[in-house]
C-alpha cells in the first residue's frame, strides 16, 4: 500500500510540475497578459518545480530506509502546498 501511495504521489507531483511549467508564460512572458514577475518570483518558481520533482525521489529513499511515514509526508508535500496555495485569497 505504501508503494502505491508513493507512485500516486509521483504522478501527482509530476502533473503539478507540468502545470507549473505550462503556465510559466503567464508569469514570466513578454506578452500583454504576463505578470512580468521579478527575480524573486523566478527563484521561487524554480524552487517549486525542483521540489515537485525531488519530493517523490526523497519519499522513495525515506521509504527504503524504513521511514515510511516521513517518506509519504515528503512525497505528498508539494500537492499539499498547492492545495494550501489555492486557499490563499487573491491580493486584488
The first five atom37 places (N, CA, C, CB, O) and aatype in JSON, in Angstrom:
{
  "aatype": [20, 20, 20, 20, 20, 20, 20, 20, 20, 20, 20, 20, 20, 20, 20, 20, 20, 20, 20, 20, 20, 20, 20, 20, 20, 20, 20, 20, 20, 20, 20, 20, 20, 20, 20, 20, 20, 20, 20, 20, 20, 20, 20, 20, 20, 20, 20, 20, 20, 20, 20, 20, 20, 20, 20, 20, 20, 20, 20, 20, 20, 20, 20, 20, 20, 20, 20, 20, 20, 20, 20, 20, 20, 20, 20, 20, 20, 20, 20, 20, 20, 20, 20, 20, 20, 20, 20, 20, 20, 20, 20, 20],
  "atom_mask": [
    [1, 1, 1, 1, 1],
    [1, 1, 1, 1, 1],
    [1, 1, 1, 1, 1],
    [1, 1, 1, 1, 1],
    [1, 1, 1, 1, 1],
    [1, 1, 1, 1, 1],
    [1, 1, 1, 1, 1],
    [1, 1, 1, 1, 1],
    [1, 1, 1, 1, 1],
    [1, 1, 1, 1, 1],
    [1, 1, 1, 1, 1],
    [1, 1, 1, 1, 1],
    [1, 1, 1, 1, 1],
    [1, 1, 1, 1, 1],
    [1, 1, 1, 1, 1],
    [1, 1, 1, 1, 1],
    [1, 1, 1, 1, 1],
    [1, 1, 1, 1, 1],
    [1, 1, 1, 1, 1],
    [1, 1, 1, 1, 1],
    [1, 1, 1, 1, 1],
    [1, 1, 1, 1, 1],
    [1, 1, 1, 1, 1],
    [1, 1, 1, 1, 1],
    [1, 1, 1, 1, 1],
    [1, 1, 1, 1, 1],
    [1, 1, 1, 1, 1],
    [1, 1, 1, 1, 1],
    [1, 1, 1, 1, 1],
    [1, 1, 1, 1, 1],
    [1, 1, 1, 1, 1],
    [1, 1, 1, 1, 1],
    [1, 1, 1, 1, 1],
    [1, 1, 1, 1, 1],
    [1, 1, 1, 1, 1],
    [1, 1, 1, 1, 1],
    [1, 1, 1, 1, 1],
    [1, 1, 1, 1, 1],
    [1, 1, 1, 1, 1],
    [1, 1, 1, 1, 1],
    [1, 1, 1, 1, 1],
    [1, 1, 1, 1, 1],
    [1, 1, 1, 1, 1],
    [1, 1, 1, 1, 1],
    [1, 1, 1, 1, 1],
    [1, 1, 1, 1, 1],
    [1, 1, 1, 1, 1],
    [1, 1, 1, 1, 1],
    [1, 1, 1, 1, 1],
    [1, 1, 1, 1, 1],
    [1, 1, 1, 1, 1],
    [1, 1, 1, 1, 1],
    [1, 1, 1, 1, 1],
    [1, 1, 1, 1, 1],
    [1, 1, 1, 1, 1],
    [1, 1, 1, 1, 1],
    [1, 1, 1, 1, 1],
    [1, 1, 1, 1, 1],
    [1, 1, 1, 1, 1],
    [1, 1, 1, 1, 1],
    [1, 1, 1, 1, 1],
    [1, 1, 1, 1, 1],
    [1, 1, 1, 1, 1],
    [1, 1, 1, 1, 1],
    [1, 1, 1, 1, 1],
    [1, 1, 1, 1, 1],
    [1, 1, 1, 1, 1],
    [1, 1, 1, 1, 1],
    [1, 1, 1, 1, 1],
    [1, 1, 1, 1, 1],
    [1, 1, 1, 1, 1],
    [1, 1, 1, 1, 1],
    [1, 1, 1, 1, 1],
    [1, 1, 1, 1, 1],
    [1, 1, 1, 1, 1],
    [1, 1, 1, 1, 1],
    [1, 1, 1, 1, 1],
    [1, 1, 1, 1, 1],
    [1, 1, 1, 1, 1],
    [1, 1, 1, 1, 1],
    [1, 1, 1, 1, 1],
    [1, 1, 1, 1, 1],
    [1, 1, 1, 1, 1],
    [1, 1, 1, 1, 1],
    [1, 1, 1, 1, 1],
    [1, 1, 1, 1, 1],
    [1, 1, 1, 1, 1],
    [1, 1, 1, 1, 1],
    [1, 1, 1, 1, 1],
    [1, 1, 1, 1, 1],
    [1, 1, 1, 1, 1],
    [1, 1, 1, 1, 1]
  ],
  "atom_positions": [
    [[0.83, -1.2, 0.0], [0.0, 0.0, 0.0], [0.87, 1.26, 0.0], [-0.94, 0.0, 1.21], [0.51, 2.27, -0.61]],
    [[2.0, 1.2, 0.67], [2.87, 2.36, 0.74], [3.46, 2.68, -0.63], [3.99, 2.13, 1.75], [3.52, 3.85, -1.02]],
    [[3.89, 1.67, -1.34], [4.45, 1.88, -2.68], [3.39, 2.48, -3.6], [4.99, 0.55, -3.26], [3.69, 3.36, -4.41]],
    [[2.16, 2.01, -3.48], [1.07, 2.54, -4.3], [0.88, 4.03, -4.03], [-0.24, 1.78, -4.02], [0.73, 4.81, -4.97]],
    [[0.88, 4.43, -2.76], [0.71, 5.84, -2.42], [1.9, 6.68, -2.89], [0.53, 6.0, -0.91], [1.73, 7.83, -3.28]],
    [[3.09, 6.11, -2.85], [4.26, 6.83, -3.35], [4.21, 6.99, -4.86], [5.54, 6.1, -2.94], [4.6, 8.03, -5.39]],
    [[3.73, 5.97, -5.55], [3.6, 6.07, -7.01], [2.54, 7.11, -7.38], [3.24, 4.7, -7.62], [2.75, 7.89, -8.31]],
    [[1.43, 7.11, -6.68], [0.39, 8.12, -6.93], [0.94, 9.52, -6.64], [-0.86, 7.85, -6.05], [0.66, 10.46, -7.38]],
    [[1.71, 9.67, -5.57], [2.32, 10.97, -5.25], [3.29, 11.39, -6.35], [3.05, 10.91, -3.9], [3.4, 12.58, -6.66]],
    [[4.0, 10.44, -6.93], [4.91, 10.75, -8.04], [4.14, 11.26, -9.25], [5.72, 9.51, -8.42], [4.57, 12.22, -9.89]],
    [[3.02, 10.64, -9.56], [2.2, 11.08, -10.69], [1.63, 12.48, -10.41], [1.06, 10.07, -10.96], [1.64, 13.34, -11.29]],
    [[1.13, 12.69, -9.21], [0.55, 13.99, -8.85], [1.62, 15.08, -8.88], [-0.1, 13.93, -7.45], [1.39, 16.16, -9.42]],
    [[2.78, 14.81, -8.32], [3.85, 15.8, -8.32], [4.36, 16.08, -9.73], [5.01, 15.34, -7.44], [4.69, 17.22, -10.05]],
    [[4.43, 15.07, -10.57], [4.81, 15.28, -11.97], [3.8, 16.13, -12.72], [4.98, 13.95, -12.67], [4.17, 17.0, -13.51]],
    [[2.53, 15.88, -12.46], [1.48, 16.68, -13.1], [1.52, 18.13, -12.61], [0.1, 16.08, -12.83], [1.3, 19.06, -13.38]],
    [[1.81, 18.31, -11.33], [1.93, 19.66, -10.78], [3.12, 20.4, -11.39], [2.06, 19.61, -9.26], [3.02, 21.58, -11.7]],
    [[4.24, 19.71, -11.56], [5.41, 20.32, -12.2], [5.09, 20.68, -13.64], [6.63, 19.38, -12.14], [5.49, 21.75, -14.11]],
    [[4.38, 19.82, -14.36], [3.99, 20.11, -15.75], [3.05, 21.31, -15.81], [3.33, 18.88, -16.38], [3.16, 22.13, -16.72]],
    [[2.14, 21.41, -14.86], [1.23, 22.55, -14.82], [2.0, 23.84, -14.55], [0.16, 22.35, -13.74], [1.74, 24.86, -15.19]],
    [[2.94, 23.8, -13.62], [3.75, 24.99, -13.34], [4.53, 25.43, -14.57], [4.7, 24.71, -12.18], [4.6, 26.62, -14.88]],
    [[5.13, 24.49, -15.27], [5.89, 24.83, -16.47], [4.94, 25.33, -17.57], [6.69, 23.61, -16.97], [5.3, 26.22, -18.34]],
    [[3.75, 24.76, -17.64], [2.79, 25.17, -18.66], [2.28, 26.58, -18.49], [1.65, 24.24, -18.66], [2.04, 27.27, -19.48]],
    [[2.12, 27.03, -17.27], [1.6, 28.38, -17.03], [2.7, 29.39, -16.76], [0.63, 28.37, -15.87], [2.41, 30.53, -16.38]],
    [[3.94, 29.0, -16.93], [5.04, 29.92, -16.62], [5.05, 31.14, -17.53], [6.37, 29.2, -16.72], [5.52, 32.2, -17.13]],
    [[4.54, 31.02, -18.73], [4.47, 32.16, -19.63], [3.59, 33.28, -19.13], [3.99, 31.71, -20.96], [3.8, 34.44, -19.47]],
    [[2.59, 32.93, -18.33], [1.72, 33.96, -17.78], [2.41, 34.75, -16.67], [0.44, 33.34, -17.25], [1.99, 35.86, -16.35]],
    [[3.46, 34.19, -16.1], [4.21, 34.9, -15.05], [5.42, 35.62, -15.61], [4.65, 33.93, -13.97], [5.71, 36.75, -15.22]],
    [[6.12, 34.98, -16.53], [7.42, 35.49, -16.96], [7.48, 35.87, -18.43], [8.47, 34.48, -16.69], [8.53, 36.3, -18.9]],
    [[6.39, 35.73, -19.15], [6.42, 36.02, -20.58], [6.45, 37.51, -20.87], [5.22, 35.4, -21.25], [6.38, 38.34, -19.96]],
    [[6.56, 37.85, -22.14], [6.63, 39.24, -22.53], [5.32, 39.78, -23.08], [7.69, 39.42, -23.55], [5.26, 40.95, -23.47]],
    [[4.29, 38.98, -23.12], [3.02, 39.39, -23.71], [2.22, 40.31, -22.8], [2.2, 38.19, -24.05], [2.61, 40.56, -21.66]],
    [[1.11, 40.82, -23.3], [0.29, 41.75, -22.52], [-0.41, 41.1, -21.33], [-0.73, 42.39, -23.41], [-0.78, 41.79, -20.37]],
    [[-0.6, 39.79, -21.38], [-1.26, 39.12, -20.25], [-0.26, 38.58, -19.23], [-2.12, 37.98, -20.75], [-0.66, 37.88, -18.29]],
    [[1.0, 38.9, -19.39], [2.04, 38.42, -18.47], [2.06, 39.28, -17.22], [3.42, 38.43, -19.16], [1.71, 40.46, -17.24]],
    [[2.49, 38.67, -16.12], [2.62, 39.4, -14.85], [3.96, 40.11, -14.76], [2.46, 38.45, -13.67], [4.16, 40.93, -13.86]],
    [[4.89, 39.82, -15.68], [6.23, 40.41, -15.68], [6.89, 40.27, -14.31], [6.17, 41.91, -16.08], [7.38, 41.24, -13.74]],
    [[6.89, 39.06, -13.8], [7.41, 38.79, -12.46], [8.91, 39.04, -12.4], [7.09, 37.35, -12.05], [9.62, 38.93, -13.4]],
    [[9.37, 39.38, -11.2], [10.77, 39.72, -10.99], [11.64, 38.52, -10.67], [10.88, 40.72, -9.9], [11.22, 37.37, -10.8]],
    [[12.86, 38.81, -10.25], [13.85, 37.77, -10.0], [13.48, 36.89, -8.81], [15.21, 38.4, -9.76], [13.73, 35.68, -8.84]],
    [[12.89, 37.46, -7.78], [12.49, 36.66, -6.62], [11.41, 35.64, -7.0], [11.99, 37.56, -5.49], [11.41, 34.52, -6.5]],
    [[10.5, 36.05, -7.88], [9.47, 35.11, -8.33], [10.09, 33.99, -9.17], [8.4, 35.85, -9.15], [9.62, 32.86, -9.12]],
    [[11.12, 34.3, -9.94], [11.79, 33.27, -10.73], [12.45, 32.25, -9.81], [12.84, 33.91, -11.68], [12.37, 31.05, -10.04]],
    [[13.11, 32.75, -8.76], [13.76, 31.84, -7.81], [12.71, 30.95, -7.12], [14.56, 32.64, -6.75], [12.92, 29.75, -6.98]],
    [[11.6, 31.54, -6.71], [10.54, 30.76, -6.06], [9.92, 29.75, -7.03], [9.45, 31.7, -5.51], [9.59, 28.63, -6.64]],
    [[9.77, 30.14, -8.29], [9.2, 29.25, -9.3], [10.12, 28.05, -9.55], [8.96, 30.01, -10.6], [9.65, 26.91, -9.59]],
    [[11.4, 28.31, -9.71], [12.36, 27.23, -9.94], [12.42, 26.31, -8.73], [13.77, 27.8, -10.25], [12.51, 25.09, -8.88]],
    [[12.37, 26.88, -7.52], [12.38, 26.06, -6.31], [11.13, 25.18, -6.24], [12.47, 26.95, -5.06], [11.21, 24.03, -5.8]],
    [[9.98, 25.71, -6.66], [8.75, 24.92, -6.64], [8.81, 23.76, -7.62], [7.55, 25.81, -6.95], [8.38, 22.66, -7.31]],
    [[9.34, 24.01, -8.81], [9.46, 22.94, -9.81], [10.44, 21.87, -9.34], [9.9, 23.51, -11.18], [10.18, 20.68, -9.47]],
    [[11.57, 22.31, -8.78], [12.55, 21.34, -8.26], [11.95, 20.54, -7.11], [13.83, 22.06, -7.8], [12.18, 19.33, -7.01]],
    [[11.19, 21.2, -6.24], [10.55, 20.48, -5.13], [9.56, 19.44, -5.64], [9.85, 21.48, -4.19], [9.46, 18.35, -5.09]],
    [[8.82, 19.79, -6.69], [7.86, 18.83, -7.26], [8.56, 17.61, -7.84], [7.02, 19.5, -8.34], [8.02, 16.5, -7.8]],
    [[9.75, 17.81, -8.37], [10.47, 16.68, -8.97], [11.29, 15.9, -7.95], [11.37, 17.18, -10.08], [11.48, 14.69, -8.11]],
    [[11.78, 16.56, -6.91], [12.65, 15.9, -5.93], [11.87, 15.22, -4.79], [13.61, 16.9, -5.35], [12.37, 14.27, -4.19]],
    [[10.68, 15.7, -4.5], [9.92, 15.16, -3.37], [9.6, 13.66, -3.51], [8.64, 15.92, -3.2], [9.78, 12.93, -2.54]],
    [[9.14, 13.19, -4.66], [8.89, 11.74, -4.76], [10.15, 10.9, -4.64], [8.21, 11.44, -6.08], [10.13, 9.81, -4.08]],
    [[11.27, 11.42, -5.18], [12.53, 10.69, -5.05], [12.92, 10.56, -3.59], [13.65, 11.39, -5.84], [13.3, 9.49, -3.13]],
    [[12.81, 11.67, -2.87], [13.12, 11.63, -1.43], [12.15, 10.71, -0.69], [13.07, 13.05, -0.83], [12.55, 10.03, 0.26]],
    [[10.89, 10.69, -1.11], [9.92, 9.8, -0.48], [10.28, 8.33, -0.64], [8.54, 10.04, -1.06], [10.16, 7.55, 0.3]],
    [[10.72, 7.95, -1.84], [11.14, 6.57, -2.05], [12.41, 6.24, -1.26], [11.37, 6.31, -3.53], [12.56, 5.14, -0.75]],
    [[13.32, 7.21, -1.16], [14.55, 6.98, -0.39], [14.23, 6.78, 1.08], [15.53, 8.15, -0.57], [14.74, 5.86, 1.71]],
    [[13.38, 7.65, 1.63], [13.0, 7.51, 3.04], [12.26, 6.19, 3.27], [12.12, 8.69, 3.49], [12.46, 5.55, 4.31]],
    [[11.42, 5.79, 2.33], [10.71, 4.52, 2.47], [11.69, 3.35, 2.49], [9.69, 4.34, 1.33], [11.52, 2.41, 3.27]],
    [[12.7, 3.4, 1.65], [13.68, 2.32, 1.61], [14.51, 2.25, 2.89], [14.61, 2.5, 0.4], [14.93, 1.18, 3.31]],
    [[14.73, 3.42, 3.51], [15.48, 3.47, 4.77], [14.64, 3.07, 5.98], [16.05, 4.86, 4.98], [15.15, 3.01, 7.1]],
    [[13.35, 2.79, 5.77], [12.49, 2.35, 6.86], [11.66, 3.46, 7.48], [13.31, 1.7, 7.91], [10.93, 3.21, 8.45]],
    [[11.76, 4.66, 6.97], [10.98, 5.79, 7.49], [9.79, 6.04, 6.57], [11.87, 7.07, 7.61], [9.75, 7.02, 5.83]],
    [[8.83, 5.14, 6.64], [7.71, 5.14, 5.71], [6.84, 6.38, 5.86], [6.87, 3.9, 5.91], [6.47, 7.0, 4.87]],
    [[6.51, 6.74, 7.08], [5.65, 7.9, 7.32], [6.28, 9.18, 6.81], [5.34, 8.03, 8.79], [5.62, 10.01, 6.19]],
    [[7.56, 9.35, 7.08], [8.27, 10.54, 6.61], [8.35, 10.54, 5.09], [9.68, 10.61, 7.21], [8.22, 11.6, 4.46]],
    [[8.56, 9.38, 4.49], [8.6, 9.29, 3.04], [7.29, 9.69, 2.39], [8.97, 7.89, 2.62], [7.28, 10.41, 1.39]],
    [[6.19, 9.22, 2.95], [4.88, 9.6, 2.41], [4.62, 11.09, 2.6], [3.77, 8.78, 3.09], [4.08, 11.75, 1.71]],
    [[4.99, 11.62, 3.75], [4.77, 13.04, 4.01], [5.57, 13.91, 3.05], [5.14, 13.38, 5.45], [5.06, 14.9, 2.52]],
    [[6.82, 13.55, 2.82], [7.66, 14.32, 1.9], [7.13, 14.22, 0.47], [9.13, 13.84, 1.97], [7.12, 15.21, -0.25]],
    [[6.71, 13.05, 0.07], [6.24, 12.85, -1.3], [4.96, 13.63, -1.58], [6.0, 11.36, -1.56], [4.76, 14.12, -2.69]],
    [[4.09, 13.76, -0.58], [2.83, 14.47, -0.77], [2.91, 15.96, -0.42], [1.76, 13.83, 0.07], [1.92, 16.67, -0.56]],
    [[4.06, 16.43, 0.02], [4.2, 17.83, 0.43], [3.92, 18.83, -0.7], [5.6, 18.06, 0.97], [3.21, 19.8, -0.45]],
    [[4.42, 18.66, -1.92], [4.08, 19.64, -2.98], [2.59, 19.7, -3.3], [4.84, 19.3, -4.24], [2.05, 20.78, -3.55]],
    [[1.92, 18.57, -3.28], [0.48, 18.57, -3.54], [-0.27, 19.28, -2.42], [-0.05, 17.14, -3.7], [-1.22, 20.02, -2.68]],
    [[0.15, 19.05, -1.18], [-0.48, 19.74, -0.06], [-0.21, 21.24, -0.12], [0.02, 19.17, 1.28], [-1.09, 22.05, 0.19]],
    [[1.0, 21.61, -0.52], [1.32, 23.03, -0.67], [0.5, 23.69, -1.76], [2.79, 23.2, -0.97], [0.09, 24.85, -1.61]],
    [[0.26, 22.98, -2.85], [-0.57, 23.52, -3.93], [-2.01, 23.72, -3.47], [-0.52, 22.6, -5.15], [-2.64, 24.72, -3.81]],
    [[-2.52, 22.78, -2.71], [-3.88, 22.93, -2.17], [-3.95, 24.09, -1.19], [-4.33, 21.65, -1.49], [-4.95, 24.81, -1.15]],
    [[-2.91, 24.27, -0.41], [-2.87, 25.39, 0.53], [-2.8, 26.71, -0.24], [-1.66, 25.26, 1.48], [-3.41, 27.7, 0.18]],
    [[-2.07, 26.75, -1.34], [-1.98, 27.97, -2.14], [-3.33, 28.34, -2.75], [-0.93, 27.8, -3.26], [-3.61, 29.52, -2.98]],
    [[-4.17, 27.36, -3.01], [-5.49, 27.66, -3.54], [-6.41, 28.31, -2.51], [-6.12, 26.39, -4.06], [-7.37, 28.99, -2.88]],
    [[-6.12, 28.11, -1.24], [-6.95, 28.66, -0.18], [-6.64, 30.15, 0.05], [-6.74, 27.87, 1.12], [-7.5, 30.9, 0.5]],
    [[-5.42, 30.56, -0.25], [-5.0, 31.94, -0.02], [-5.76, 32.85, -1.01], [-3.43, 32.1, -0.19], [-5.75, 32.59, -2.21]],
    [[-6.41, 33.9, -0.51], [-7.17, 34.76, -1.42], [-6.26, 35.6, -2.31], [-8.1, 35.68, -0.62], [-5.11, 35.86, -1.96]],
    [[-6.79, 36.01, -3.44], [-6.04, 36.84, -4.38], [-5.8, 38.23, -3.76], [-6.8, 36.97, -5.74], [-6.64, 38.72, -3.0]],
    [[-4.66, 38.85, -4.07], [-4.35, 40.13, -3.44], [-5.1, 41.33, -4.0], [-2.91, 40.39, -3.56], [-4.9, 42.45, -3.52]],
    [[-5.95, 41.15, -4.97], [-6.68, 42.3, -5.53], [-8.09, 42.36, -5.05], [-6.65, 42.26, -7.02], [-8.83, 43.27, -5.44]]
  ]
}
